C-alpha cells in the first residue's frame, strides 16, 4: 500500500467502526442517523461497517506481508527481477557469457 492508500484506509476503517457500533445498537433498538431502520434491520450498518473494516485491515496486512517477502533474500522469480536497472542485468549476462 502506498501512502495515499493508507491515508484513505484510516478514515474508512474509522467510518466502518462507527457503522459497526450503529449496527450493534440498531439490532436491538433500531437506529436513526439520517435514515431510520426498525430494530431487526438496524443491524445492516454493522454489516457495511464490518465489510469496510475487515476488508481494509486484511488488505493492509497482506500488503505488508508481500512487501516483507519482496525484501527477503529469496532468489529472483525471473531473470532480472530484483536488479535496480537493466544495465546491471545486462552486465551480469555479459559476465556469464565471457
C-alpha positions as CSV (number, residue, x, y, z in Angstrom):
1,X,0.0,0.0,0.0
2,X,1.3,3.4,-0.9
3,X,0.9,6.5,1.3
4,X,-2.3,7.6,-0.4
5,X,-3.9,4.2,0.1
6,X,-3.0,4.3,3.8
7,X,-4.4,7.9,4.2
8,X,-7.7,6.7,2.6
9,X,-7.8,3.5,4.6
10,X,-7.5,5.0,8.0
11,X,-10.7,7.2,7.9
12,X,-12.5,4.4,6.1
13,X,-11.7,2.0,8.9
14,X,-12.9,4.6,11.4
15,X,-16.1,5.1,9.5
16,X,-16.6,1.3,9.4
17,X,-16.2,1.2,13.1
18,X,-19.0,3.8,13.5
19,X,-21.2,1.7,11.3
20,X,-20.4,-1.4,13.3
21,X,-21.3,0.5,16.5
22,X,-24.6,1.8,15.0
23,X,-25.4,-1.7,13.7
24,X,-24.8,-3.4,17.1
25,X,-27.1,-0.9,18.8
26,X,-29.5,-1.0,15.8
27,X,-30.1,-4.7,16.2
28,X,-31.9,-4.1,19.5
29,X,-33.2,-0.6,19.5
30,X,-33.2,0.4,15.8
31,X,-31.1,3.3,14.5
32,X,-31.6,6.8,13.3
33,X,-28.7,8.5,11.5
34,X,-30.3,10.5,8.7
35,X,-32.0,7.2,7.9
36,X,-34.4,5.2,10.1
37,X,-34.4,1.4,10.4
38,X,-36.6,-0.8,12.6
39,X,-34.9,-2.9,15.3
40,X,-34.2,-6.0,13.3
41,X,-33.0,-4.2,10.2
42,X,-30.9,-1.9,12.4
43,X,-28.0,-4.4,12.1
44,X,-27.5,-3.5,8.4
45,X,-25.0,-0.7,9.2
46,X,-23.0,-3.3,11.2
47,X,-22.7,-5.5,8.1
48,X,-21.5,-2.5,6.0
49,X,-19.0,-1.4,8.7
50,X,-17.7,-4.9,9.2
51,X,-17.1,-5.3,5.4
52,X,-15.2,-1.9,5.4
53,X,-13.1,-2.6,8.4
54,X,-12.2,-6.2,7.9
55,X,-11.6,-5.9,4.2
56,X,-9.2,-3.0,4.6
57,X,-7.4,-4.5,7.6
58,X,-6.8,-7.8,5.8
59,X,-5.6,-5.9,2.7
60,X,-3.2,-3.8,4.8
61,X,-1.7,-6.9,6.4
62,X,-1.4,-8.7,3.0
63,X,0.3,-5.7,1.5
64,X,2.8,-5.6,4.4
65,X,3.4,-9.3,4.1
66,X,4.0,-9.1,0.4
67,X,6.4,-6.1,0.9
68,X,8.3,-8.1,3.5
69,X,8.6,-11.1,1.2
70,X,9.8,-8.8,-1.6
71,X,12.6,-7.6,0.7
72,X,13.7,-11.1,1.7
73,X,16.8,-12.6,0.2
74,X,14.9,-15.1,-1.9
75,X,16.2,-15.8,-5.4
76,X,14.6,-13.7,-8.2
77,X,11.5,-15.3,-9.7
78,X,12.6,-14.5,-13.2
79,X,15.9,-13.3,-14.7
80,X,16.4,-9.7,-13.9
81,X,14.0,-9.5,-11.1
82,X,15.3,-7.6,-8.1
83,X,18.0,-5.7,-10.1
84,X,17.9,-2.0,-10.0
85,X,18.5,-1.4,-13.6
86,X,18.6,-3.0,-17.0
87,X,22.3,-2.1,-17.3
88,X,23.2,-4.1,-14.2
89,X,21.3,-7.1,-15.5
90,X,22.9,-6.8,-18.9
91,X,26.4,-6.6,-17.4
92,X,25.7,-9.8,-15.4
93,X,24.6,-11.6,-18.6
94,X,27.8,-10.4,-20.4
95,X,29.9,-11.6,-17.5
96,X,28.3,-15.1,-17.7
97,X,29.0,-15.2,-21.5
98,X,32.6,-14.3,-21.1
